[in-house]
Amino acid sequence: MIAKEIQVPKVLLEDFIAGSRTPPPKVLQDLTTFIFGGAAIFDPVIDRLRSSNRNQPTPIGIHPPRFVPPKVDYVVGGLNGIGPQPVKPEKPKAETVRPGWAR
């Protein structure tokens, strides 16, 4: 079917698939156009495919502003996994002893 579309002998394409024969550049350009629908072109100078899109890429959106973490006066987490601790911890209050109660 492809050979009929690009007007080359079927044997030429079969040999190209097998790797025993290389078609002329015009046939490779027609084959590339048929397979990729114009999205790629064959460059015979470098023997490779190239994109046919020559436009500069256009951004779809903008980058978000750079994140700067807020300065905090406490450490979150830590090695023991406890939550935020104040910078100047308060002294623990002494336990009030109630007479008659077990400790």
N, CA, C and O atoms as CSV, one atom per row, in Angstrom:
chain,resi,resn,atom,element,x,y,z
A,1,MET,N,N,0.824,-1.187,0.000
A,1,MET,CA,C,0.000,0.000,0.000
A,1,MET,C,C,0.878,1.264,0.000
A,1,MET,O,O,0.633,2.196,-0.767
A,2,ILE,N,N,1.896,1.285,0.864
A,2,ILE,CA,C,2.771,2.461,0.916
A,2,ILE,C,C,3.544,2.587,-0.387
A,2,ILE,O,O,3.708,3.686,-0.917
A,3,ALA,N,N,4.020,1.449,-0.905
A,3,ALA,CA,C,4.774,1.480,-2.160
A,3,ALA,C,C,3.915,2.043,-3.287
A,3,ALA,O,O,4.413,2.758,-4.157
A,4,LYS,N,N,2.647,1.725,-3.270
A,4,LYS,CA,C,1.747,2.232,-4.310
A,4,LYS,C,C,1.518,3.738,-4.139
A,4,LYS,O,O,1.430,4.473,-5.122
A,5,GLU,N,N,1.423,4.188,-2.888
A,5,GLU,CA,C,1.192,5.619,-2.616
A,5,GLU,C,C,2.377,6.479,-3.038
A,5,GLU,O,O,2.197,7.549,-3.619
A,6,ILE,N,N,3.587,6.010,-2.744
A,6,ILE,CA,C,4.766,6.829,-3.085
A,6,ILE,C,C,5.364,6.431,-4.434
A,6,ILE,O,O,6.389,6.975,-4.846
A,7,GLN,N,N,4.729,5.488,-5.117
A,7,GLN,CA,C,5.062,5.084,-6.481
A,7,GLN,C,C,6.483,4.547,-6.616
A,7,GLN,O,O,7.274,5.033,-7.425
A,8,VAL,N,N,6.791,3.532,-5.804
A,8,VAL,CA,C,8.062,2.818,-5.901
A,8,VAL,C,C,7.770,1.321,-5.906
A,8,VAL,O,O,6.702,0.908,-5.455
A,9,PRO,N,N,8.689,0.499,-6.405
A,9,PRO,CA,C,8.463,-0.939,-6.378
A,9,PRO,C,C,8.400,-1.467,-4.944
A,9,PRO,O,O,9.122,-0.999,-4.063
A,10,LYS,N,N,7.545,-2.427,-4.733
A,10,LYS,CA,C,7.371,-3.031,-3.410
A,10,LYS,C,C,8.658,-3.695,-2.941
A,10,LYS,O,O,8.968,-3.683,-1.750
A,11,VAL,N,N,9.405,-4.272,-3.874
A,11,VAL,CA,C,10.660,-4.958,-3.544
A,11,VAL,C,C,11.671,-3.973,-2.953
A,11,VAL,O,O,12.438,-4.338,-2.062
A,12,LEU,N,N,11.678,-2.746,-3.433
A,12,LEU,CA,C,12.597,-1.722,-2.914
A,12,LEU,C,C,12.324,-1.452,-1.438
A,12,LEU,O,O,13.261,-1.370,-0.644
A,13,LEU,N,N,11.062,-1.315,-1.062
A,13,LEU,CA,C,10.725,-1.065,0.341
A,13,LEU,C,C,11.012,-2.294,1.205
A,13,LEU,O,O,11.464,-2.164,2.343
A,14,GLU,N,N,10.748,-3.496,0.659
A,14,GLU,CA,C,11.032,-4.715,1.424
A,14,GLU,C,C,12.525,-4.858,1.673
A,14,GLU,O,O,12.932,-5.239,2.771
A,15,ASP,N,N,13.354,-4.558,0.667
A,15,ASP,CA,C,14.804,-4.612,0.851
A,15,ASP,C,C,15.279,-3.535,1.824
A,15,ASP,O,O,16.219,-3.759,2.587
A,16,PHE,N,N,14.638,-2.376,1.798
A,16,PHE,CA,C,14.984,-1.300,2.740
A,16,PHE,C,C,14.655,-1.719,4.172
A,16,PHE,O,O,15.428,-1.448,5.091
A,17,ILE,N,N,13.519,-2.372,4.361
A,17,ILE,CA,C,13.135,-2.855,5.689
A,17,ILE,C,C,14.118,-3.919,6.169
A,17,ILE,O,O,14.479,-3.950,7.346
A,18,ALA,N,N,14.548,-4.786,5.265
A,18,ALA,CA,C,15.496,-5.849,5.621
A,18,ALA,C,C,16.900,-5.307,5.843
A,18,ALA,O,O,17.730,-5.981,6.454
A,19,GLY,N,N,17.179,-4.106,5.360
A,19,GLY,CA,C,18.488,-3.491,5.551
A,19,GLY,C,C,19.485,-3.855,4.473
A,19,GLY,O,O,20.676,-3.590,4.631
A,20,SER,N,N,19.040,-4.453,3.385
A,20,SER,CA,C,19.964,-4.864,2.337
A,20,SER,C,C,20.085,-3.837,1.205
A,20,SER,O,O,20.937,-3.982,0.328
A,21,ARG,N,N,19.254,-2.820,1.219
A,21,ARG,CA,C,19.253,-1.845,0.136
A,21,ARG,C,C,18.812,-0.491,0.663
A,21,ARG,O,O,17.916,-0.415,1.505
A,22,THR,N,N,19.430,0.576,0.179
A,22,THR,CA,C,19.044,1.933,0.578
A,22,THR,C,C,18.403,2.632,-0.607
A,22,THR,O,O,19.029,2.754,-1.660
A,23,PRO,N,N,17.168,3.093,-0.459
A,23,PRO,CA,C,16.507,3.803,-1.562
A,23,PRO,C,C,17.162,5.150,-1.815
A,23,PRO,O,O,17.878,5.663,-0.954
A,24,PRO,N,N,16.925,5.729,-2.990
A,24,PRO,CA,C,17.455,7.075,-3.261
A,24,PRO,C,C,16.811,8.118,-2.335
A,24,PRO,O,O,15.726,7.889,-1.801
A,25,PRO,N,N,17.481,9.261,-2.146
A,25,PRO,CA,C,16.965,10.297,-1.237
A,25,PRO,C,C,15.546,10.757,-1.556
A,25,PRO,O,O,14.770,11.036,-0.641
A,26,LYS,N,N,15.195,10.840,-2.832
A,26,LYS,CA,C,13.833,11.280,-3.195
A,26,LYS,C,C,12.794,10.308,-2.648
A,26,LYS,O,O,11.746,10.734,-2.162
A,27,VAL,N,N,13.070,9.014,-2.723
A,27,VAL,CA,C,12.143,8.005,-2.195
A,27,VAL,C,C,12.060,8.118,-0.671
A,27,VAL,O,O,10.976,8.007,-0.097
A,28,LEU,N,N,13.208,8.341,-0.015
A,28,LEU,CA,C,13.200,8.491,1.447
A,28,LEU,C,C,12.431,9.743,1.863
A,28,LEU,O,O,11.746,9.730,2.886
A,29,GLN,N,N,12.530,10.818,1.093
A,29,GLN,CA,C,11.774,12.031,1.402
A,29,GLN,C,C,10.272,11.784,1.233
A,29,GLN,O,O,9.473,12.228,2.057
A,30,ASP,N,N,9.891,11.076,0.167
A,30,ASP,CA,C,8.473,10.764,-0.032
A,30,ASP,C,C,7.955,9.832,1.058
A,30,ASP,O,O,6.829,9.992,1.528
A,31,LEU,N,N,8.767,8.863,1.459
A,31,LEU,CA,C,8.382,7.931,2.526
A,31,LEU,C,C,8.214,8.661,3.853
A,31,LEU,O,O,7.278,8.394,4.606
A,32,THR,N,N,9.127,9.582,4.130
A,32,THR,CA,C,9.029,10.383,5.363
A,32,THR,C,C,7.772,11.234,5.366
A,32,THR,O,O,7.082,11.321,6.382
A,33,THR,N,N,7.472,11.856,4.252
A,33,THR,CA,C,6.261,12.677,4.156
A,33,THR,C,C,5.014,11.818,4.348
A,33,THR,O,O,4.060,12.244,5.000
A,34,PHE,N,N,5.017,10.626,3.791
A,34,PHE,CA,C,3.857,9.732,3.925
A,34,PHE,C,C,3.683,9.261,5.365
A,34,PHE,O,O,2.572,9.269,5.894
A,35,ILE,N,N,4.779,8.854,5.997
A,35,ILE,CA,C,4.678,8.293,7.355
A,35,ILE,C,C,4.383,9.380,8.387
A,35,ILE,O,O,3.515,9.200,9.241
A,36,PHE,N,N,5.090,10.494,8.319
A,36,PHE,CA,C,4.977,11.522,9.358
A,36,PHE,C,C,4.023,12.651,8.992
A,36,PHE,O,O,3.819,13.558,9.799
A,37,GLY,N,N,3.443,12.625,7.822
A,37,GLY,CA,C,2.434,13.616,7.449
A,37,GLY,C,C,2.936,15.041,7.425
A,37,GLY,O,O,2.169,15.964,7.698
A,38,GLY,N,N,4.204,15.248,7.105
A,38,GLY,CA,C,4.745,16.604,7.025
A,38,GLY,C,C,5.348,17.106,8.321
A,38,GLY,O,O,5.882,18.215,8.345
A,39,ALA,N,N,5.286,16.338,9.402
A,39,ALA,CA,C,5.862,16.776,10.676
A,39,ALA,C,C,7.375,16.591,10.702
A,39,ALA,O,O,8.054,17.180,11.543
A,40,ALA,N,N,7.915,15.770,9.780
A,40,ALA,CA,C,9.352,15.544,9.697
A,40,ALA,C,C,9.759,15.553,8.234
A,40,ALA,O,O,8.960,15.269,7.341
A,41,ILE,N,N,11.042,15.891,8.012
A,41,ILE,CA,C,11.584,15.857,6.658
A,41,ILE,C,C,12.879,15.065,6.685
A,41,ILE,O,O,13.564,15.019,7.707
A,42,PHE,N,N,13.212,14.445,5.569
A,42,PHE,CA,C,14.453,13.689,5.457
A,42,PHE,C,C,15.537,14.607,4.925
A,42,PHE,O,O,15.360,15.254,3.892
A,43,ASP,N,N,16.661,14.664,5.632
A,43,ASP,CA,C,17.795,15.473,5.206
A,43,ASP,C,C,18.845,14.542,4.621
A,43,ASP,O,O,19.510,13.829,5.373
A,44,PRO,N,N,19.016,14.525,3.295
A,44,PRO,CA,C,19.965,13.587,2.691
A,44,PRO,C,C,21.430,13.910,2.984
A,44,PRO,O,O,22.280,13.029,2.862
A,45,VAL,N,N,21.744,15.141,3.365
A,45,VAL,CA,C,23.133,15.510,3.652
A,45,VAL,C,C,23.634,14.776,4.891
A,45,VAL,O,O,24.748,14.252,4.898
A,46,ILE,N,N,22.811,14.740,5.941
A,46,ILE,CA,C,23.216,14.058,7.175
A,46,ILE,C,C,22.583,12.685,7.316
A,46,ILE,O,O,22.856,11.973,8.283
A,47,ASP,N,N,21.740,12.304,6.361
A,47,ASP,CA,C,21.070,10.997,6.339
A,47,ASP,C,C,20.243,10.775,7.608
A,47,ASP,O,O,20.276,9.696,8.200
A,48,ARG,N,N,19.498,11.815,8.019
A,48,ARG,CA,C,18.667,11.751,9.226
A,48,ARG,C,C,17.350,12.488,8.994
A,48,ARG,O,O,17.196,13.249,8.039
A,49,LEU,N,N,16.410,12.235,9.899
A,49,LEU,CA,C,15.148,12.973,9.888
A,49,LEU,C,C,15.303,14.241,10.701
A,49,LEU,O,O,16.041,14.279,11.685
A,50,ARG,N,N,14.598,15.278,10.279
A,50,ARG,CA,C,14.568,16.541,11.023
A,50,ARG,C,C,13.125,16.976,11.171
A,50,ARG,O,O,12.261,16.592,10.383
A,51,SER,N,N,12.878,17.774,12.181
A,51,SER,CA,C,11.551,18.336,12.371
A,51,SER,C,C,11.304,19.410,11.323
A,51,SER,O,O,12.203,20.182,10.989
A,52,SER,N,N,10.095,19.454,10.812
A,52,SER,CA,C,9.771,20.489,9.830
A,52,SER,C,C,9.302,21.774,10.496
A,52,SER,O,O,9.066,22.772,9.815
A,53,ASN,N,N,9.168,21.765,11.794
A,53,ASN,CA,C,8.747,22.950,12.537
A,53,ASN,C,C,9.953,23.861,12.741
A,53,ASN,O,O,10.890,23.500,13.454
A,54,ARG,N,N,9.935,25.010,12.135
A,54,ARG,CA,C,11.037,25.972,12.245
A,54,ARG,C,C,10.678,27.152,13.145
A,54,ARG,O,O,11.487,28.068,13.298
A,55,ASN,N,N,9.507,27.154,13.732
A,55,ASN,CA,C,9.080,28.259,14.598
A,55,ASN,C,C,9.775,28.175,15.946
A,55,ASN,O,O,10.128,27.090,16.409
A,56,GLN,N,N,9.968,29.321,16.565
A,56,GLN,CA,C,10.529,29.367,17.905
A,56,GLN,C,C,9.482,28.846,18.888
A,56,GLN,O,O,8.291,29.104,18.709
A,57,PRO,N,N,9.904,28.119,19.920
A,57,PRO,CA,C,8.928,27.661,20.905
A,57,PRO,C,C,8.303,28.841,21.643
A,57,PRO,O,O,8.990,29.803,21.985
A,58,THR,N,N,7.022,28.761,21.879
A,58,THR,CA,C,6.320,29.829,22.593
A,58,THR,C,C,5.894,29.314,23.960
A,58,THR,O,O,5.345,28.217,24.058
A,59,PRO,N,N,6.133,30.070,25.001
A,59,PRO,CA,C,5.733,29.617,26.334
A,59,PRO,C,C,4.214,29.651,26.489
A,59,PRO,O,O,3.542,30.530,25.950
A,60,ILE,N,N,3.702,28.708,27.211
A,60,ILE,CA,C,2.265,28.631,27.441
A,60,ILE,C,C,1.872,29.475,28.652
A,60,ILE,O,O,0.770,30.022,28.694
A,61,GLY,N,N,2.743,29.581,29.609
A,61,GLY,CA,C,2.438,30.350,30.814
A,61,GLY,C,C,3.698,31.031,31.320
A,61,GLY,O,O,4.706,31.103,30.617
A,62,ILE,N,N,3.631,31.521,32.528
A,62,ILE,CA,C,4.787,32.165,33.135
A,62,ILE,C,C,5.238,31.338,34.327
A,62,ILE,O,O,4.463,30.571,34.898
A,63,HIS,N,N,6.492,31.503,34.691
A,63,HIS,CA,C,7.006,30.798,35.851
A,63,HIS,C,C,6.454,31.437,37.126
A,63,HIS,O,O,6.290,32.656,37.178
A,64,PRO,N,N,6.167,30.642,38.147
A,64,PRO,CA,C,5.721,31.234,39.407
A,64,PRO,C,C,6.871,31.992,40.065
A,64,PRO,O,O,8.036,31.730,39.763
A,65,PRO,N,N,6.557,32.926,40.959
A,65,PRO,CA,C,7.640,33.656,41.628
A,65,PRO,C,C,8.470,32.707,42.485
A,65,PRO,O,O,7.974,31.683,42.955
A,66,ARG,N,N,9.721,33.054,42.679
A,66,ARG,CA,C,10.616,32.224,43.469
A,66,ARG,C,C,10.140,32.172,44.917
A,66,ARG,O,O,9.772,33.197,45.491
A,67,PHE,N,N,10.148,30.977,45.504
A,67,PHE,CA,C,9.677,30.810,46.876
A,67,PHE,C,C,10.778,31.192,47.843
A,67,PHE,O,O,11.893,30.674,47.769
A,68,VAL,N,N,10.462,32.098,48.746
A,68,VAL,CA,C,11.379,32.491,49.803
A,68,VAL,C,C,10.707,32.107,51.114
A,68,VAL,O,O,9.681,32.687,51.469
A,69,PRO,N,N,11.263,31.145,51.839
A,69,PRO,CA,C,10.608,30.724,53.074
A,69,PRO,C,C,10.617,31.845,54.114
A,69,PRO,O,O,11.577,32.612,54.193
A,70,PRO,N,N,9.566,31.940,54.900
A,70,PRO,CA,C,9.527,32.993,55.920
A,70,PRO,C,C,10.538,32.716,57.024
A,70,PRO,O,O,10.849,31.565,57.329
A,71,LYS,N,N,11.044,33.792,57.615
A,71,LYS,CA,C,11.977,33.634,58.728
A,71,LYS,C,C,11.162,33.354,59.984
A,71,LYS,O,O,10.254,34.112,60.324
A,72,VAL,N,N,11.486,32.278,60.660
A,72,VAL,CA,C,10.754,31.884,61.856
A,72,VAL,C,C,11.689,31.834,63.045
A,72,VAL,O,O,12.894,31.638,62.890
A,73,ASP,N,N,11.139,32.011,64.222
A,73,ASP,CA,C,11.929,31.997,65.444
A,73,ASP,C,C,11.846,30.660,66.157
A,73,ASP,O,O,12.129,30.591,67.354
A,74,TYR,N,N,11.475,29.618,65.477
A,74,TYR,CA,C,11.383,28.305,66.102
A,74,TYR,C,C,11.812,27.238,65.101
A,74,TYR,O,O,11.839,27.462,63.891
A,75,VAL,N,N,12.138,26.099,65.633
A,75,VAL,CA,C,12.563,24.989,64.798
A,75,VAL,C,C,11.414,24.007,64.713
A,75,VAL,O,O,10.865,23.598,65.736
A,76,VAL,N,N,11.050,23.627,63.511
A,76,VAL,CA,C,9.969,22.680,63.325
A,76,VAL,C,C,10.562,21.288,63.254
A,76,VAL,O,O,11.555,21.062,62.563
A,77,GLY,N,N,9.960,20.369,63.961
A,77,GLY,CA,C,10.420,18.979,63.908
A,77,GLY,C,C,11.646,18.791,64.764
A,77,GLY,O,O,11.595,19.015,65.973
A,78,GLY,N,N,12.725,18.394,64.177
A,78,GLY,CA,C,13.955,18.150,64.905
A,78,GLY,C,C,14.236,16.658,64.932
A,78,GLY,O,O,13.508,15.858,64.344
A,79,LEU,N,N,15.296,16.308,65.620
A,79,LEU,CA,C,15.678,14.904,65.645
A,79,LEU,C,C,14.702,14.040,66.436
A,79,LEU,O,O,14.491,12.873,66.105
A,80,ASN,N,N,14.109,14.612,67.478
A,80,ASN,CA,C,13.198,13.809,68.289
A,80,ASN,C,C,11.755,13.886,67.800
A,80,ASN,O,O,10.884,13.239,68.381
A,81,GLY,N,N,11.480,14.653,66.756
A,81,GLY,CA,C,10.158,14.679,66.148
A,81,GLY,C,C,9.119,15.493,66.886
A,81,GLY,O,O,7.929,15.369,66.598
A,82,ILE,N,N,9.537,16.331,67.840
A,82,ILE,CA,C,8.551,17.161,68.529
A,82,ILE,C,C,8.244,18.391,67.690
A,82,ILE,O,O,8.992,18.718,66.769
A,83,GLY,N,N,7.178,19.057,67.992
A,83,GLY,CA,C,6.738,20.201,67.227
A,83,GLY,C,C,7.562,21.440,67.467
A,83,GLY,O,O,8.662,21.352,68.012
A,84,PRO,N,N,7.053,22.608,67.071
A,84,PRO,CA,C,7.781,23.866,67.218
A,84,PRO,C,C,8.093,24.171,68.682
A,84,PRO,O,O,7.274,23.955,69.575
A,85,GLN,N,N,9.295,24.677,68.893
A,85,GLN,CA,C,9.725,25.031,70.241
A,85,GLN,C,C,9.983,26.535,70.291
A,85,GLN,O,O,10.507,27.099,69.330
A,86,PRO,N,N,9.624,27.197,71.400
A,86,PRO,CA,C,9.880,28.633,71.502
A,86,PRO,C,C,11.376,28.917,71.573
A,86,PRO,O,O,12.171,28.061,71.959
A,87,VAL,N,N,11.742,30.145,71.190
A,87,VAL,CA,C,13.140,30.527,71.220
A,87,VAL,C,C,13.637,30.588,72.659
A,87,VAL,O,O,14.707,30.069,72.976
A,88,LYS,N,N,12.867,31.216,73.516
A,88,LYS,CA,C,13.234,31.300,74.925
A,88,LYS,C,C,12.231,30.464,75.708
A,88,LYS,O,O,11.173,30.960,76.094
A,89,PRO,N,N,12.564,29.189,75.945
A,89,PRO,CA,C,11.594,28.340,76.643
A,89,PRO,C,C,11.365,28.823,78.078
A,89,PRO,O,O,12.282,29.288,78.755
A,90,GLU,N,N,10.159,28.702,78.499
A,90,GLU,CA,C,9.818,29.084,79.868
A,90,GLU,C,C,10.254,27.977,80.822
A,90,GLU,O,O,10.274,26.800,80.464
A,91,LYS,N,N,10.605,28.380,82.051
A,91,LYS,CA,C,10.987,27.391,83.057
A,91,LYS,C,C,9.755,26.596,83.447
A,91,LYS,O,O,8.674,27.161,83.611
A,92,PRO,N,N,9.912,25.285,83.598
A,92,PRO,CA,C,8.750,24.492,83.987
A,92,PRO,C,C,8.269,24.898,85.380
A,92,PRO,O,O,9.062,25.180,86.279
A,93,LYS,N,N,6.967,24.919,85.525
A,93,LYS,CA,C,6.387,25.287,86.812
A,93,LYS,C,C,6.503,24.112,87.770
A,93,LYS,O,O,6.347,22.956,87.378
A,94,ALA,N,N,6.776,24.422,89.016
A,94,ALA,CA,C,6.896,23.369,90.023
A,94,ALA,C,C,5.533,22.744,90.275
A,94,ALA,O,O,4.512,23.430,90.313
A,95,GLU,N,N,5.541,21.423,90.447
A,95,GLU,CA,C,4.279,20.734,90.712
A,95,GLU,C,C,3.780,21.117,92.107
A,95,GLU,O,O,4.547,21.208,93.066
A,96,THR,N,N,2.529,21.328,92.177
A,96,THR,CA,C,1.956,21.631,93.486
A,96,THR,C,C,1.632,20.312,94.179
A,96,THR,O,O,1.013,19.416,93.606
A,97,VAL,N,N,2.051,20.228,95.371
A,97,VAL,CA,C,1.823,19.002,96.135
A,97,VAL,C,C,0.528,19.165,96.923
A,97,VAL,O,O,0.358,20.111,97.692
A,98,ARG,N,N,-0.345,18.248,96.718
A,98,ARG,CA,C,-1.605,18.290,97.446
A,98,ARG,C,C,-1.549,17.246,98.551
A,98,ARG,O,O,-1.325,16.067,98.277
A,99,PRO,N,N,-1.745,17.652,99.758
A,99,PRO,CA,C,-1.646,16.679,100.843
A,99,PRO,C,C,-2.738,15.593,100.734
A,99,PRO,O,O,-3.898,15.877,100.438
A,100,GLY,N,N,-2.327,14.372,100.980
A,100,GLY,CA,C,-3.262,13.268,100.961
A,100,GLY,C,C,-3.379,12.594,99.607
A,100,GLY,O,O,-4.087,11.595,99.479
A,101,TRP,N,N,-2.704,13.112,98.597
A,101,TRP,CA,C,-2.771,12.514,97.265
A,101,TRP,C,C,-1.488,11.769,96.971
A,101,TRP,O,O,-0.406,12.198,97.370
A,102,ALA,N,N,-1.609,10.663,96.280
A,102,ALA,CA,C,-0.409,9.871,95.931
A,102,ALA,C,C,0.256,10.481,94.691
A,102,ALA,O,O,-0.389,11.057,93.815
A,103,ARG,N,N,1.536,10.326,94.672
A,103,ARG,CA,C,2.260,10.869,93.524
A,103,ARG,C,C,2.491,9.836,92.506
A,103,ARG,O,O,3.089,10.116,91.467
